[in-house]
Amino acid sequence: MEEVRKVTDILVLGGGYTGIAAAIRVAVRTRRIGGKVRLVNASPRFTERLRLHQTAAGETLADHALEEVLAGTGVEFVQGRVVALDAGRHEVRLDGGRVLGYDKLIYALGTATDDSVPGVADHAYTYDDYQSAVRLSERLDGLMSGTVVVAGGGLTGVESAAELAENRPHLHVVLVTRGRPGAMMGPGARAYLDATLARLGVEVRSGADITKVLPDAVELTGGELIESDATLWTTGTKGLPVAGRSGLTVDSRGRIVVDSALRSVSHPDVYAVGDAAAVSQPFGVLHGTCQGGIPTGLHAADSLAATLRGRTPKPFRFGYIHQPVSLGRKDAAIQFTRPDDSPRRARLTGRAAVVYKETVTSSPMVTFKLLKRGLVPVWVFALTAGLK
């Protein structure tokens, strides 16, 4: 008599870079042992979050339907916004009331903007999703002149300020940051950022702390007001409320705390990846980037598959290699790093950096296609942890 193969319901929450990578990988790795994979996402489209600053600047980008991205993988796409997760009952509830059960779950819902500063939730634009970037673009389309304030001097803030200044030269762009732009980069790369932002006409307010966002201005510590026709908030993220209410152990920023196999420390049938996970490495907890996100998704998929086969998952190991930042469409800077993300001496700028940055930004779509064919050597990511 033929043995009936047990089906394992695997649910992946989130259709971003990390969720798609995890879904495709786990489908490939569990296909012969009864894995049934479903991916849940609020939008039917895949959003290239690495390009949201281009969307805000008014550029038209490629449109990717999730069903097309997942075609040929065996992964079933379910459209719906996750409103609740009951980790104890192994259930996920979507808007509209639909309830999905699971045996194993990969949580890849990412994070949201930290809107704890007064006025951010009501008056600032964010990059929480594609539509948020579109709303900013539409607002800027209606301005014949005026000021755009970009809050945050990290790579996203720098990219946004440069892109907006280049594409909308009739607007005055002000970058407000507590430190200096690109503070995590080496001195040579930082100097290049400063010079490029100045060339593009971006006013940089370093050492400034925004204490309130108003409908037509931002207020700094001490009460100074900077007039603003549109404020983009790029500083600080937090885990989604659904994680904190699920019963899963989360850290102070609402990220799911995981073990070395990327399983929840409180509910081992749940794996958390990307920005949504607090992933510890010898140098500290990973910060949210696509660079680290996709490797966590792939590793979680492999850990899950190993567990289903009765094997012990390998510990996750990762090291950063670069800090790439675009400076409009014609310029960029690449800071190469040590595994702990501290800067090396090596860097790229100018045209070579533009090509490098575009290759990095375009690589996820190529990676997804290769994953379908099992051609991504996932083990290579672990080697980055040992780079000197």
N, C-alpha and C positions, 0 to 999 in steps of 0.2 A: 504494500500500500504506500502511495507517495506521501511523503511528509509535508504537512501544511506549514508554510513559512510564516512566522510571526511578523506582523506589520507593526512598525514603530512610527507613530505620528510625530513628526518633527515640525515645529512651528518656528518660523523666523519672523521676528517683528522688526520692521524697518527696511525700506528699499533704497537706502543710500549706498555709498561705496562699500561699506563694511558688510551690510546686510546681504547685498547681492553676492559679494564674494563668498560669504559664509554659506548662503543657500546653494549656490552652484557647487561649491566644494563638497558640502555634506551630501548633496544628491548623488554626486559621482562616487563618493566613498562608501555610501550605504546602499547603493542600488541593488547589489547582490545579496544583501542581508535584510531586506524588507523595509528599507527606509522610505517613508512617504513624506515628502517635503512640501510645505506650503509657506509662501511668503506673503506677509500682510503689509500693506502700505496705504496711507491715506490718499495719495495721488496715483493716477494711472501712469504718470510720467516719472522717469528717472531724472533727478536734478543733479547737475554737475556743480556741486557747491563750491568747487575751486574756481568757478567762473561767475559767481554771483555778482562780484564787483563789475564784471563786464556787462551783465544784465542791467545793473543799476545805472551804468553809464550810457545805456541806450543801445547797446549792441544786440543784434539778432543772432542767436546761437542755435545749434542743432537741437532737434527735439527727439527724445528717445522714449518710446513707449516701453514700459516695463515688460509687457508680454513679449515684445520683440527681443529685448535684452535677454530674457529667460528662455526663449524658444530653443527647443531641442534638448533641454536639461531635465525635463520631467518634473520641474518645479511648478506647482500650481500657484497662480497669482490670485490673491484675495484682496479686493479693494475695500478699505475701511479704516477709520481712525480708531486706534486703541484708546479706550476710555477707562478700562480697569483690567488689572491682572490679579488673579487669586492664585498665588504660588502654592498654597496648601491644597487647593482643589484641582490644580492643573487646568485652569480655565482662563480664557481671555475674552473680554466683552468688547464688542465694537459699537461705534455709534449706529443707531438703528436697532440695537438690541441683540444682534446676532452674537452667539456664544460659541467659541471654538475651544475644543479640548486638545490636549497634547500629552505626549509621553515625555518628550524632550523639547526644550525651548531655547532658542538663541535670541537674546535681547539686544537689538541693534538700533534702538530708537534715537540714539544720540542725546544731545542736550539742547537747552534753550537759552536765550539771552538772559543774563542775570539783570532783572529789571528792578532791583531793590532801591536804586537811586530814585528819589522822587521825580515823577514826571516822565520817566523813561517809557513805562507801559502806555501812557496816554499820548505822548507827543513825539517820541523818537521812532525812526525807522530801524529795522534790524534785518539780519540775514537768516532768520529762523527757517524760512522756506523760500521757494521760488517766487511765490506771489508777493511776499514781503519786498523782495528786490524789485519786482515789477511795479509795485505801488510807489516806491521811491523814484523809479525812472519816470513814471507818469507825472509825479509831482514836479520833477525837474523839467520835464517837457513843457510845463506851463509857465516856467519862469524865463522872462526875457533878460533879467539881471537879478542879482541878489547874492546871498551868502549861504554856503553849505558848510555846516560844522560836522567834522568826522571825529568822533570820540574814540580814542584808543590808538596808541602808537605801536601796537604789535604789527605783525606782517599783514593781517587783514585790513587794519586801518591804513597802513602805508599804501597797500595796493589800491584801496578804494580812493584815497585822496589823489593819488597819481592818475588813476584811470578817469576820475571825474574831471580833474583839471585839464587833462589832455583832450577828452571828448566834448567837454562843455566849457570852452575857454571864456565864454561870456559870464560865467559864474565865478565868484570868489570862494575858494576852498580854504577852510581853516582846519588844520589838524591839531587837536588838543590832546595832550598826553602828559601823564604824571612824570614820566622819565623823559627819554629822548626817543625819536623814531628808531625802531629796530634795535632796541637796547640789548637784545640777546646776541646780536651779531658782533663780529670783531671790529676793531677801530677802522680798518680800511673800508669795509663794507658800509659801516655807519656813515663814514665821511662821504661815500658815494651816494647813499640815500639822501643825505642832507643837500648835496649839490644838485641832485636830480630834482628833488622837490622844489628847491629854489628856482631852478630853470623852468619848471612847469608853472611857477607862480603860486605855489601852495604856501600859505602862511602857517608856520609851525609855532604853536604855543607850548613849549616844553615846561615841565615843572608845574603844570596847572591841573587842578583837581575840580571836576564838575560836581557840584553838589545838588543841582536841580536842573531839570529840563523843562522849559516853558514853551508855550505854543509858538513864540517868535524869538526865542533866545535861549542861551544856556547861562546858568549862574555859576560862577567860580567861587572857591573859598575866599572869603573876604568881601563877597557881595558884587564883584565886577560882573557885568553882563556882556556877553558877546551876542550880537544880533544874529539870528539864524532863520532863514526861510525854510530850511529842512535840516534836521539833525539825524545823522546816522550813528547808531551806537554799536561799536564793535568790541567793547571791553567787558570781559567776564561772562562765564556761562554757568549753568547749574543743571542738575539732572531733572528730568521731567517728573511731575508729581505722581504719575502712575507708578513709578518705581518705588517711591517712598511709601505709598499706600498699599503696596502689594504684599507686604510681610517680609520682603527681602531685606537683608542687611545692607544699608547704604552708608556712605561716608558723609562728612559735613557739607559736601557740595551736591549731595543727592545721587552720587554715582554708586552703582552696585559693586560691592566689595567681592572680589573673586580670589580663588586660590591659584596655584601655579599652572593649573590646567585650564584656567579661565572659567571655572564653575563657581556659582554663587557659594559663599562660605556657609550660608544658612539653608540653601535649597539646591542640592547638587544636580537636580534635573534641569536647572536653569543655568545657561552660559551667558555671560555678558561680554560685549565686545565694543571696540571703538570708544568714542567719547563717553558713552554711557557707563563704562566700567572703570573702576579704580584698580588699575593693573600695576602691581609693584615689581620693580626691577632693582638690582643692586644700587643703582644711582638714585632711586626714588620712584614716584608714581608717574606713569606716562601722562603727558598732556595731550589734548585732543588734536590730532592731525591725521590727514589721509595717509601720511607716511607710516604711522604706527597703527592706524585703524584697520587697513586691509590685512596686514599680518595677523592681527588678533582674530579677525574673522576666519581666516584660513586655519589658524591653530585651533580655535574652538571647534571647527568642523572636524578636524582630525582627532581632537580629544574625544568628541562625542562618538565618532566612528570607532575609535579604539575601545571605548567603554562598552559599546554594543557587541564588540568581538571578545569581550572578556579580558582585554589587555589594559595595562597601566599606562595612562597618557603621559607623554613627555612634558616636562615643564616648559613654559613659554620663555623664550629668550629673545631679546631685541635690543638693537642700538640704533640711534639716529645717525644719519649720514650727511644731511644738508638742511639748510634753511633757504628755500627758494622764494623770491619775491619779484613779482612783475612790477614795472614802473611805467605803466601805459603799454601800448602795443609795440613800441619801438625800443624799449630799454628794460633792463632787469638786473638783478644782483643775486648771486648764489653764494652763500656762505657755507663752506664745508665744515662738518663738525665731528667731534669725538662721539662715541656712543652715548654719553650723558648729555648731549646736545650743547656742550660748550664749544666755542669756535676754534677751529684750527687756523693756521695762517693762510691756507689756500682759499681762493675765492675766484669767482668769475663775474665779469660785468660786461655791459654792452651787448653787441649782437650775439656773441657766443652764449651769453647768459639767457638771451631771449629764446634761442633755439633749445637750450637745456630746459628752461622753464616750461615751454610749450610741450616738450616731450614728456615731462613729468605730469603735466596737467592732462594730457591726452592718454596717458598710460593705462588708467583704469579700464577704459573700453576695450583696449587690446588685451588686458589681463583677463577680462571676463570671457572673451572669445577663446583664449588659450586654456582657461580653466575648464571649459566645456569639453576640451579634448584631452584633459589631464596633462597639459604640457607646462604647467607652472611648477618649478622646483621649489616647493614651499620651504624646504630645509635651508635654502640659501639665506632666508631672513634671519635665522638664528646665528649665522656667521657674523652678522653686523654687530652682535653683542661683544665679539672678541676683537674688533678692530682697535688698533692702538693709535 
